[in-house]
Amino acid sequence: MNKWKGSIPRTVGIGHQNFEQLITNNCFYIDKTSFIREWWENRDAVTLITRPRRFGKTLNMSMLEQFFSIKYAGRTELFEHFAIWQEEKYRRLQGTYPVIAISFANIKETTYANVRKKICQMLSDLYSDYAYLLDSGALEEEDRAFFGRITADMDDVDASLALHQLSRYLNRYYGKKVIILLDEYDTPMHEAISYAGHKKFMSGYWDEMVSFTRSLFNASFKTNPYLERALMTGITRISRESVFSDLNNLKVVTATSGEYADSFGFTEEEVYAALDEFGLSAQKEEVKNWYDGFVFGGRRDIYNPWSILNYLKEKKLSTYWANTSSNGLVENLVRMGGPNVKMAMEDLLQGRALHAVIEEQIVFNQLRDGENAIWSLFLASGYLKAEECIMEQESGEWVYTLRLTNREVRIMFEKMIKGWFSRSVPAYNEFVKALLNGNKGAMNSYMNKVALAAFSFFDSGHKPSEATEPERFYHGFVLGLMVDLAGRYSITSNRESGYGRYDVMLEPCNKEDAAVIIEFKVHDPAKEKSLQDTADAALGQIEEKRYAAALEAKGIPADKIHKYGFAFEGKRVLIR
């Protein structure tokens, strides 16, 4: 249904989140109205659907509201050209329910007090929309008193009961139970964990936010006899032990679930038809490389819709989806993560796979110390794709094979990493030149500037010891090298060669370029008298362990392999 049949492509309108506006303006639209049928026929009391940002969640929620809401009764022109209108029972169902539709998408504040007040103001505005109930005769005196208490400054009890009570009033007035639609339920949660401008990562107002939200959700979605059905959307599934501890009637649909697999995002068939419509058929493979890669349930051909729409309008490839957010939480998790997190990112950026146990119930307070929690968040957010999932027989845990989703995501991470050094360490580029040219004098000069700024930049804020701080730094440093020298060198760290595991190796793509091996050591006064002794020990280890063996086996002559020993003492660095 609604397939393009003319000779002139439809107009692409960017940023439409209201279904009515999109349709009445005759903008380009890929028919997702079958989602209405699938959701209704599943008959789940309360459904939570998680999808990455900019995947059509808000537009689908608007579509649901305008299909079911009594306020849109008789608006047949909105749906008559789409798949949902093929069945008589759905034509009769349109516009027959009271619907409460709210969104937390704009609840982005730096303090709990402001978040709470904003939610309360939103609930107060919602009540204003139903002010006609006050004069309808459907409310008792105590109901009208409660109605009057719903303000931006209401207490927690009234706030938690606001949706429950409004459901009761609408049920009494219309004689039908209500549908509640809550879009982007987890936006305040993300802000509570790591909000913009806050200097202490993983701080915030999480506990207060969880307590307030749990009470609101319990009254609205569990102990609400006036509820017909409810649907929530978000990016992540917050742990049941926090927000959803009381909701045992919740049906959760994540990226790995089979339901609604093609309702959010565009399938390859839909994308290719759109490219044909806009005269871009020749670009199909390039578009696939940039924007395909998302996997929902059994569908492995899901494209990022935001980037596709922008590409159809602009006719050029760019990181449209990646540029719609600051990606602050993601950046903090990589930058402040330990060596294992950075090593995993090294593999991902090189196109290799990551194997991790994924927990789809995101436990945010584990993000600081739990690597698998980080990868779980990245998968839910769309930065990683799951290529395979195997259960370990002994543990019963599901181990996922993960890769970066597509080229757009890889470019996003490369820009992020490059920004670390360009912002904080202006001398970094000069250091890289000295590294490749074998200029140890310049390297020592530049490296001490790099280390002084970068140690603090990669500090996790958990008082890392001097023994672990350089390791955290050098893996961040390797990520910077990988981005800066992409296409010129293959860069690896902590891999086996000869009789041990080297710290960093740069293998040139062009055999005319020199290869590089780096070994890092922290000064130990019990073993070495001076920092120079430590640097000499690091350099000696490269020879003793024959780390150059892997490079020599590939035909790189010994005189084309630069070897460096890096010694650290606090924030002092010496290179030999």
C-alpha positions in Angstrom: 0.0 0.0 0.0 1.0 3.7 -0.5 3.7 2.7 -3.0 4.9 5.4 -5.3 3.3 5.0 -8.7 4.0 8.4 -10.4 6.9 9.8 -12.4 7.7 12.6 -9.9 9.2 11.5 -6.5 7.3 12.5 -3.4 8.7 15.3 -1.2 10.8 14.1 1.7 10.0 16.1 4.8 12.7 15.8 7.5 11.8 15.7 11.2 8.1 15.0 11.0 7.0 13.2 14.2 3.2 13.9 13.9 1.5 11.3 11.7 -1.3 13.7 10.7 1.0 16.4 9.5 3.1 13.9 7.5 0.1 12.5 5.7 -1.9 15.7 5.1 1.3 17.3 3.7 1.6 14.3 1.3 5.2 13.8 2.4 7.3 10.7 1.6 6.1 7.9 3.9 6.8 4.1 4.1 3.7 2.4 5.2 4.1 1.1 8.8 0.4 0.9 9.7 0.5 -2.9 9.9 2.2 -2.2 13.3 -1.3 -1.2 14.5 -2.7 -4.6 13.7 0.2 -6.5 15.1 0.1 -4.6 18.4 -3.6 -4.9 18.8 -3.8 -8.6 18.0 -1.0 -9.5 20.4 -3.3 -8.4 23.2 -0.5 -7.6 25.7 -1.6 -5.5 28.6 1.5 -3.3 28.8 4.2 -3.4 26.0 7.6 -1.9 26.1 9.4 -1.7 22.7 13.0 -0.6 22.6 14.7 0.7 19.5 17.7 3.0 18.8 17.0 6.7 18.6 15.6 8.1 15.3 14.0 4.8 14.3 10.4 6.1 14.0 9.2 5.4 17.6 7.6 8.8 18.0 6.0 8.7 14.6 4.5 5.3 15.2 3.2 6.4 18.6 1.5 9.4 16.9 0.1 7.0 14.4 -1.4 4.8 17.1 -2.9 7.8 19.0 -4.5 9.1 15.8 -5.9 5.7 14.9 -7.4 4.8 18.2 -8.2 8.2 19.8 -11.8 9.4 20.0 -10.4 12.8 19.2 -9.6 11.5 15.6 -12.9 9.7 15.0 -13.9 10.0 11.4 -10.4 11.0 10.2 -10.5 8.2 7.6 -8.3 10.2 5.1 -5.3 9.6 7.4 -5.5 5.8 7.0 -7.5 4.9 3.9 -4.6 4.6 1.6 -2.6 2.3 3.9 -2.5 -1.4 4.8 -4.5 -1.1 8.0 -7.6 0.0 6.1 -7.9 -3.3 4.1 -9.8 -5.0 7.0 -13.3 -4.0 7.9 -12.8 -4.6 11.6 -10.0 -2.0 11.7 -12.0 0.5 9.8 -14.7 0.1 12.5 -12.0 0.3 15.3 -10.6 3.7 14.2 -11.4 6.6 16.6 -13.2 4.5 19.3 -11.0 4.8 22.4 -10.0 7.5 24.9 -6.2 7.8 24.5 -3.7 9.4 26.9 -0.5 10.2 25.0 2.6 11.6 26.7 6.3 11.8 25.9 9.4 12.1 28.1 11.5 13.0 25.1 12.1 16.5 26.3 12.8 15.7 29.9 16.4 16.6 29.9 17.6 18.5 32.9 20.7 18.6 35.1 19.0 18.2 38.5 16.3 15.9 39.9 14.3 18.9 41.1 14.1 20.2 37.5 13.2 16.9 36.0 10.5 16.3 38.5 9.0 19.7 38.0 9.1 19.3 34.2 7.2 15.9 34.4 4.7 17.5 36.8 4.2 20.4 34.5 3.6 18.0 31.6 1.0 16.1 33.6 -0.6 19.5 34.5 -0.8 20.4 30.8 -2.3 17.1 30.1 -5.1 17.7 32.6 -5.7 21.1 31.1 -6.5 19.3 27.8 -9.3 17.5 29.6 -10.7 20.4 31.5 -14.1 19.7 29.9 -14.4 16.9 32.3 -14.9 19.4 35.2 -18.2 20.6 33.8 -19.3 17.2 32.4 -21.0 15.8 35.5 -18.7 12.8 35.4 -16.6 14.0 38.4 -17.4 14.0 42.1 -16.4 16.9 44.3 -13.3 15.1 45.6 -12.4 14.3 41.9 -12.5 18.0 41.1 -10.4 18.7 44.1 -7.8 16.2 42.9 -8.0 17.7 39.4 -7.1 21.1 40.9 -4.1 19.8 42.7 -2.4 18.6 39.5 0.1 21.4 39.1 3.8 21.7 38.5 4.3 21.9 42.3 2.1 18.9 43.3 3.4 16.4 45.8 4.7 12.9 45.0 1.5 11.1 45.8 -0.6 13.2 43.5 2.0 13.0 40.8 2.2 9.2 40.9 -1.6 8.9 40.8 -2.1 11.5 38.0 -2.4 9.1 35.0 -4.3 6.5 37.1 -6.9 9.1 38.1 -7.2 10.6 34.6 -7.9 7.0 33.3 -10.7 6.7 35.8 -12.2 10.0 34.8 -12.1 9.2 31.1 -13.5 5.7 31.7 -16.4 7.2 33.5 -17.0 9.9 30.9 -16.7 7.7 27.8 -17.7 4.3 29.2 -14.6 2.7 27.8 -11.2 1.8 29.2 -8.3 4.0 28.1 -5.1 3.4 26.1 -2.0 5.0 27.5 1.0 5.7 25.2 4.3 6.8 26.8 7.0 7.7 24.3 10.7 7.8 25.2 10.1 6.6 28.7 13.9 6.3 29.5 15.1 9.7 28.5 15.1 11.0 32.1 17.0 7.8 33.1 19.8 8.5 30.7 20.0 12.1 31.8 20.0 10.9 35.5 23.1 8.8 34.9 25.3 11.1 32.9 23.9 14.5 32.1 25.5 17.1 29.9 27.9 19.5 31.5 28.4 17.4 34.7 32.0 16.8 35.5 31.6 13.6 37.5 30.7 10.8 35.1 28.2 8.3 36.4 27.0 10.7 39.0 23.6 12.4 38.9 20.2 11.8 40.4 19.5 8.1 39.5 18.1 6.9 42.9 15.5 9.8 43.1 14.5 9.3 39.5 14.0 5.6 39.9 11.9 6.0 43.0 9.6 8.6 41.4 9.2 6.8 38.1 8.5 3.4 39.8 5.6 4.9 41.7 4.2 6.6 38.6 4.5 3.4 36.5 3.0 1.2 39.2 -0.1 3.3 39.6 -0.5 3.9 35.8 0.2 0.5 34.4 -0.2 -2.2 37.1 -2.9 -1.1 39.6 -5.0 0.6 37.0 -8.4 -1.1 36.4 -9.3 1.5 33.9 -6.5 0.6 31.5 -7.4 -1.2 28.2 -3.7 -1.4 27.1 -0.5 0.6 27.3 2.5 1.0 25.1 5.9 2.4 26.1 8.9 3.1 23.8 12.5 3.8 24.7 16.1 3.1 23.7 16.9 0.7 26.6 15.2 -1.8 28.8 16.0 -0.5 32.3 16.6 -3.3 34.9 13.4 -4.8 36.4 15.0 -4.4 39.8 14.8 -0.6 39.5 12.1 1.0 37.4 9.9 -2.0 36.5 10.2 -3.9 39.8 6.4 -3.9 40.3 5.3 -4.4 36.6 4.8 -8.2 36.3 2.4 -7.6 33.4 5.0 -6.0 31.2 5.7 -7.5 27.7 9.2 -6.4 26.7 10.2 -6.3 23.0 13.9 -5.6 22.5 16.1 -5.7 19.4 16.5 -9.5 19.7 12.7 -10.1 20.0 10.7 -11.4 17.0 7.8 -9.1 17.4 7.5 -5.8 15.4 10.8 -6.6 13.6 10.0 -4.5 10.5 7.8 -1.8 12.2 10.7 0.4 13.2 13.4 1.3 10.6 13.3 0.5 6.9 13.7 -2.9 5.3 16.1 -3.4 2.4 13.1 -3.8 0.0 11.7 -0.5 1.2 15.0 1.3 0.9 15.7 0.0 -2.6 12.2 1.0 -3.8 12.8 4.5 -2.4 16.1 4.7 -4.2 14.4 3.7 -7.4 11.7 6.4 -6.9 14.4 9.1 -6.4 16.5 8.0 -9.4 19.3 6.7 -7.1 19.2 3.0 -8.1 22.9 2.9 -8.9 23.8 3.9 -5.3 22.2 0.8 -3.6 25.4 -1.0 -2.6 27.0 2.2 -1.3 23.8 3.1 0.7 23.8 -0.4 2.1 27.4 -0.1 3.3 26.7 3.1 5.1 23.2 2.6 6.6 22.3 -1.1 6.7 23.4 -3.4 9.5 20.6 -3.2 12.2 19.1 -6.5 13.2 15.7 -6.7 14.9 14.5 -10.2 15.7 14.9 -12.3 12.6 15.2 -9.4 10.3 18.8 -8.7 9.3 18.2 -6.1 6.6 17.0 -3.1 8.7 18.3 0.4 7.7 18.6 3.5 9.7 15.5 5.5 8.6 16.8 9.0 9.6 19.9 8.7 7.4 17.9 7.2 4.6 15.4 10.1 4.6 18.3 12.6 4.7 20.1 10.9 1.9 17.0 10.9 -0.3 16.7 14.6 0.3 20.3 15.7 0.1 21.5 13.1 -2.4 24.9 12.7 -0.6 26.3 10.3 1.9 27.0 11.6 5.4 26.8 10.6 9.1 23.2 11.9 9.5 22.1 9.6 12.3 25.4 9.9 14.3 25.2 13.7 14.2 21.7 13.8 15.8 23.1 13.3 19.3 26.1 14.4 21.3 26.8 10.7 22.1 28.1 11.9 25.5 27.4 8.8 27.5 28.9 6.6 24.8 32.0 8.7 24.6 32.5 8.7 28.4 32.1 4.9 28.5 34.9 4.4 25.9 37.2 7.2 27.0 37.0 6.4 30.7 36.7 2.6 30.3 39.5 0.3 31.3 42.1 -1.3 29.0 39.8 -4.1 28.0 37.1 -1.7 26.8 39.7 0.2 24.7 41.2 -3.0 23.4 37.7 -4.2 22.3 37.2 -0.9 20.5 40.6 -1.4 18.8 39.2 -4.7 17.4 35.9 -3.3 16.4 37.5 -0.4 14.5 39.7 -2.9 12.7 36.5 -4.7 11.5 37.0 -7.6 13.9 34.3 -9.1 16.1 33.7 -8.8 19.8 32.3 -11.7 21.8 30.4 -10.7 24.9 27.6 -11.8 27.2 24.7 -9.4 26.6 22.1 -8.6 29.3 19.1 -6.8 27.7 18.0 -5.5 31.0 20.4 -2.6 31.2 21.8 -2.1 34.8 23.1 1.5 34.6 25.0 1.3 37.9 27.1 -1.5 36.4 28.2 0.6 33.4 31.1 2.0 35.3 32.7 -1.3 36.1 31.0 -3.9 33.9 32.3 -4.3 30.4 29.3 -6.5 29.3 26.9 -3.8 30.5 28.6 -1.3 28.2 28.3 -3.6 25.2 24.7 -4.3 26.1 24.0 -0.6 26.1 25.9 -0.1 22.7 23.8 -3.0 21.2 20.5 -1.5 22.4 21.5 2.0 21.2 22.4 0.7 17.7 26.1 1.2 17.8 26.7 -2.6 17.6 25.0 -5.3 15.7 24.6 -8.9 16.8 25.7 -11.3 14.1 25.3 -14.5 16.1 24.1 -15.7 19.5 25.2 -18.9 21.2 24.3 -20.2 24.6 27.2 -21.5 26.7 26.2 -24.9 28.0 27.9 -24.6 31.4 26.8 -21.1 32.4 23.6 -20.9 30.4 24.6 -17.4 29.3 24.1 -16.1 25.8 27.3 -15.0 24.1 26.9 -12.6 21.2 29.2 -12.0 18.3 29.1 -8.2 17.9 30.5 -5.8 15.3 30.1 -2.1 14.6 26.8 -1.7 12.9 27.9 0.0 9.7 30.2 2.6 8.1 28.3 5.5 9.6 28.8 4.2 13.1 32.5 3.5 12.5 33.0 7.1 11.2 31.3 8.4 14.3 33.7 6.6 16.6 36.7 7.7 14.6 35.6 11.3 14.8 35.0 10.9 18.5 38.5 9.5 19.1 40.2 12.0 16.9 38.5 14.7 18.8 40.0 13.5 22.1 43.5 14.4 20.9 42.7 17.4 18.8 41.0 19.1 21.7 43.3 18.1 24.5 46.7 17.5 23.1 47.6 19.8 20.2 51.1 18.2 20.1 49.7 14.8 19.2 50.1 15.0 15.5 53.7 16.2 15.8 54.3 13.2 18.1 52.9 10.8 15.5 55.3 12.2 12.9 58.3 11.8 15.2 57.2 8.2 16.0 57.2 7.2 12.4 60.4 9.0 11.6 62.3 7.6 14.6 63.0 11.0 16.1 63.3 10.1 19.8 64.2 13.6 20.9 61.1 15.1 19.5 59.1 12.1 20.8 60.2 12.7 24.3 59.4 16.4 24.1 56.0 15.8 22.6 55.1 12.7 24.7 55.5 14.5 28.0 53.0 17.1 26.7 50.7 14.4 25.6 50.9 12.4 28.8 50.4 15.4 31.0 47.1 16.2 29.4 46.0 12.7 28.4 46.5 11.0 31.7 43.8 13.2 33.2 41.6 12.9 30.1 41.6 9.1 30.3 41.3 9.0 34.1 38.2 7.0 35.1 37.7 9.1 38.3 38.2 6.1 40.5 41.7 6.8 41.8 43.5 4.5 39.5 46.9 3.4 40.7 50.1 4.5 38.9 50.4 0.9 37.6 47.1 0.9 35.8 46.9 4.6 34.8 49.6 4.3 32.0 47.8 1.1 30.7 44.5 3.0 30.5 46.3 5.8 28.7 48.3 3.8 26.2 45.2 2.0 25.0 43.5 5.3 24.4 46.7 6.4 22.7 46.5 3.4 20.5 42.9 4.2 19.5 44.2 7.6 18.5 46.9 6.1 16.4 44.4 3.8 14.7 42.3 6.7 13.6 45.2 9.0 12.7 46.9 6.3 10.6 43.9 4.5 9.2 44.6 3.1 5.8 48.4 3.5 6.2 49.0 1.1 9.1 47.4 -2.0 10.7 47.6 -1.3 14.4 47.3 -3.9 17.1 47.9 -4.1 20.8 48.5 -6.8 23.4 48.9 -9.6 20.8 51.3 -12.6 20.8 54.5 -12.5 18.8 57.8 -14.3 19.4 57.9 -15.4 23.0 55.4 -13.0 24.5 52.7 -10.3 24.0 53.8 -6.9 22.8 52.1 -3.7 23.8 51.7 -1.9 20.5 52.6 -2.9 16.9 52.2 -0.8 13.7 52.4 -2.8 10.6 52.7 -0.7 7.4 50.3 -1.3 4.5 53.1 0.1 2.2 56.3 -1.9 2.7 58.3 1.4 2.1 57.1 2.7 5.4 58.8 1.7 8.7 57.1 -0.7 11.2 56.9 0.2 14.9 56.9 -1.8 18.1 56.2 -0.1 21.4 56.6 -1.6 24.9 55.2 0.3 28.0 56.6 -0.1 31.5 55.9 1.6 34.8 58.9 2.5 36.9 59.4 0.2 39.9 62.0 1.6 42.3 62.6 -1.9 43.7 63.7 -3.1 40.2 65.2 -0.1 38.5 67.2 2.8 39.9 66.0 5.3 37.4 63.4 6.0 34.8 66.1 5.5 32.1 66.6 1.9 33.5 62.9 1.3 33.1 62.9 2.5 29.6 66.0 0.4 28.8 64.2 -2.6 30.3 61.2 -2.0 28.1 63.3 -1.8 25.0 65.3 -4.9 26.1 62.0 -6.8 26.5 61.2 -6.2 22.8 64.5 -7.9 21.9 64.4 -10.6 24.5 60.8 -11.7 23.6 61.5 -11.3 19.9 58.3 -9.2 19.3 59.6 -8.4 15.8 59.2 -12.0 14.7 55.6 -11.4 13.4 56.8 -8.5 11.3 59.9 -10.2 10.0 57.9 -13.3 9.0 56.0 -10.9 6.7 59.1 -9.9 5.0 59.8 -6.6 6.8 63.6 -6.2 7.2 64.9 -5.6 10.7 66.3 -2.1 9.8 62.7 -1.0 8.9 61.3 -1.8 12.4 61.5 1.0 14.9 61.5 -0.2 18.5 60.6 2.0 21.4 60.6 1.5 25.2 58.2 3.8 27.1 58.8 4.3 30.8 56.3 6.0 33.1 56.7 7.5 36.5 53.6 9.3 37.5 53.0 11.6 34.6 56.7 11.6 33.6 57.5 9.7 30.4 60.9 8.7 29.0 61.3 7.0 25.6 64.4 5.0 24.6 
